[in-house]
Amino acid sequence: MAQLNISLPDKLKAWADARVAEGRYSSASDYVRDLMRRDQDAAEAKARLQAAIDAGAGLAVE
């Protein structure tokens, strides 16, 4: 697995630590991975929606 080091302002670090303390995530890394997966899913859904809109408007590229 690749490693990525990030710097966060104190407020964001506290936010991530709070999510972990709630028990939903095992670590701040787990929380960040989940956020990134959700962002990726949203971007893919947006691309599919845009493709459907373009196809419906007769703008599909074939």
Number of C-alpha atoms within 10 A of each C-alpha: 3 3 5 6 5 5 7 9 7 9 9 11 13 12 12 19 15 14 16 17 13 9 9 11 17 12 15 17 14 14 17 13 12 13 12 12 12 12 12 12 12 12 12 12 12 12 12 12 12 12 15 14 13 13 13 10 9 9 11 11 7 4
